[in-house]
Amino acid sequence: MENTLKKPAVRQGNFELLRIVAMIMIVTLHYFGYDNLLIERQGSTTYYVSWVLDALCFGAVNLYVLISGYFTSSTKFKLNKILDLWIQIIVLTSGSYIIARLTGIVSPKDTKALYRSFFPVTRNAYWFITAYFVFCAIAPFLVWVVNNITQRQHKTVCLTLVFITSVLPTVFYPHDWLYIKKGYSIIWFITLYFVASYIKKIRQLQKIAVRIFCRVRSIRNGGAWNKIPACPHL
């Protein structure tokens, strides 16, 4: 009797470690953002070390979105995931507001804080939450586009988006006529998604090429095509 149980998804340790590193980098950026180490003690060792760490961690959000885009490009859309994300966001922001209200941190007259807490996505309470939620909502369309274009077309899309969202804003700085917001926008998230999915597509093609090479090499040594493991470490 065949075993019909599905094997649990195997986590890739390298990506999990990279995700943890990205989270640590994001926490570091927030620490420097709310502390005065980047503006105080100018000329001191602490001042220069702080700026070096801040520069090293500056691409943390990009790294995190690239990882998400890498895996999203091969997953199926599930509406319950969007709903779960929405509920988690509301519970987190509304819960934080209630605690802040009970402890007196937020004034009862501050209606803006109330609206931002119970409608965090539409009120843009946190830029990443809003951008990431919209990104997840349009991900099925992005996946469809990625899966229905050739590798050459995919490369052209990546180069075009990077030119529009990165090169042009740099040339015309500080005029943000495309509303890229220095990368703090859904447009930049879409750019990173196409780059990540392109990297994954190239990696998959490389794996296929290596597997074929391993099989052909084994056949030349007297093996059979369907009995030869295709480089299981890939």
Buried (B, 14 or more C-beta within 10 A) or exposed (E): EEEEEEEEEEEEEEEEEBBEBBEEBBEBBEBBEEEEBBEEEEEEEEBEEBEEBBEEBEBBBBBBBBBBBBEBBEEEBEEEEBEEBBEEBBEBBBEBBEEBBEEEEBEEEBEEBBBBBEBBBEBEBBEBBBBBBBBBBBBBEBBEBBEEBEEEEBBEBBBEBBEBBBEBBEEEEEEEEBEBBEBEBBBBBBBBBBBBBBBBBEEEEEEEEBBEEBBEEBEEEEEEEEEBEBBEEE
